Amino acid sequence: MVIVARPRHVLFAALATAGCFILLSSFSSTPSVLSPSEAGVIPPEISGPNPYAYDLPHDHSQIPSTRIPGGAHSYGYSIFDNLYLRNGTFYVVTADRSRFPSLDALLAVPLDRGVGFDLTANDSHLAFIDPSRAVEILGDSPIRLDELTVVIYDSRQFITHYYHWFGEIILGFWRVYSLLGITGMDGQLASLPFPKRFFLPFVEPGRWRDPAGIDGPLMRAACPTVSIETSGLWNDFILLDQTVVFTRAALVSREAAHRHSLSGRWFKMIASTMELPVPEGFWEPLRKTVLGNFLGNVESRNSDHDAGRKPVVTYVSRQSAGRRLTTEAHEGLVDALKQLEEEGLCDVRIPVMEHMTLKEQIELASSTTIMVGVHGNGLTHQLWMPSSAQSTVIEILIPGGYVYDYEILARNMGHQHYAVWNDTALTYPKGTTHEGITYPDGFQGSEIPVHGPTVAKIIRNRLSNAA
């Protein structure tokens, strides 16, 4: 049976020569990803005033103050203009400390979570100083790093994982950053540049990549010119013994993000960002840019779908992994899905992702309407599924188990999420959610059951009712 649970209420288009810009407006239109003028690449000569202007007074008596533009802050995700760094300490220059969030909401000590360390930051990590003392402390000639830098102020603990990188760090940052693109009362979004660089001060060179080799290529697809710097740059800046000013920087801290009250409801890093007034479709420009640079003309592919191509149901099999269905359940699910295909309702794909190239995986995700799978990293590929009235993620869990990893992604992407406990399905309308998380015995095991006809019924309803 399918249960609509009785919930508690809760609240790039193309390469650019000087930088990568992404169109954040006109979600209802479908411009070609391959055309810079249509895709949102902003030529330098018509891009307007430099948003990263850093004006130093002629007498060098005072350096520019720090600000959070457009209120672009959520616990653990903060964007600053004129953020200073000297000898391993960030500095916020302000005459009014009350205009900034608490230090606990900005960052934490960059050590592993959950192993007993005190992660409370102090002014050796980030200090607030009055403009009258700024030249004394920072000097009058800081080295400028122009354009947007994303500083991931964390240890390596969660960085080397596809879900944690794209589903939390990038997605959470993009929600906050999108606030700067909102224009006018209608909530439309204007073009914003992709970050110039990502900076991981506490990760050794080359050790930010995930074992599956997904994150690196996807970052290059998002913006081929992006720089990813690690501890070497941090140490160089310390040895340089000079002040560096980031004319615009995003500061990301996992522990700080988890300090928000919503973390106790969602139990996810991006929980606090779910309160932000970000328009639906905020992720779509980034999705299109990644697909355009990975696969080519995405819009022509979508046109093929609109012309009558059947919806694609993708069952991400984990039968060669540790967490998986029983053999009987797997075979029953395959039979039920094949029956839908025989009825002419959809095309069914049953990939083993580890046997496919990354391009093949992303291509399949980009054409998928409904994604089915046991709780696992493969469901992160929903990031590249197109959102529609039919788009759905069906997550199979051990009965009684519940976590928010892929539900929270689905909400951000505009897909309907279902959790399936054998023959019972739970789904939560917008504005509602499940109560808490549970990891019962067998959650990570190889004996997860599922009733294939239950999954098939969800798919049939989704494709029929939304058609």
BELCORKA-V519766 format. One record per backbone hydrogen bond with DSSP energy under -1.0 kcal/mol. CO is the residue of the C=O (numbers start at 1). NH is the residue of the N-H. Records with the same first field share a line. If there is no record, write none. Layout:
CO->NH  NH
This chain:
1->425
3->5  427
5->7
8->433
20->194
22->192
26->29
32->35
35->39
36->41
39->23
43->46
50->53
57->60
67->81
68->71
69->72
71->73
72->79
74->77
76->253
77->74
78->251
80->249
81->67
83->246
84->91
85->244
86->89
89->86
90->127
91->84
92->129
93->66
96->99
97->100
103->106  107
105->76
109->111
119->109
122->125  126
125->90
127->92
129->94
130->133
133->137
134->138
135->139
143->245
145->247
148->196  197
149->250
150->199
151->153  252
152->154
159->161
161->165
162->166
163->167
164->169
165->170
166->171
168->172
169->173
170->174
171->175
172->176
173->177
174->178
176->179
177->180
178->181
181->190
188->183
192->22
196->227
197->150
198->229
199->152
200->203
203->231
204->207
210->213
214->218
215->219
216->220
217->221
218->222
219->223
223->226
227->198
229->200
230->233  234
231->235
232->236
233->237
234->238
235->239
236->240
243->143
244->85
245->145
246->83
248->149
249->80
250->151
251->78
252->153
253->257
254->258
256->259
257->260
260->263
261->264
262->265  266
263->267
268->271
271->274
272->275
273->276
276->278
279->282
283->287
284->288
285->289
286->290
287->291
288->292
289->293
290->294
291->295
292->296
296->298
297->301
298->302
299->303
300->304
301->305
302->306
303->307
304->309
305->308
311->347
312->369  370
313->349
314->372
315->317
318->321
324->448
326->330
327->331
328->332
329->333
330->334
331->335
332->336
333->337
334->338
335->339
336->340
337->341
338->342
339->343
340->345
341->344
347->313
349->315
351->317
352->355
353->356
357->361
358->362
359->363
360->364
361->365
362->366
365->368
369->392
370->314
371->394
372->316
373->396
376->379
377->380
378->381
379->382
380->383
381->384
382->385
391->416
392->371
393->418
394->373
395->420
396->375
398->401
402->438
404->408
406->410
407->411
408->412
409->413
410->414  415
416->393
418->395
419->426
420->397
421->424
422->451
424->421
425->3
426->419
427->5
429->432
431->10
433->8
438->402
440->443
442->445
445->324
448->326
451->454  455
452->456
453->457
454->458
455->459
456->460
457->461
458->462
459->463
460->464
461->465
462->466
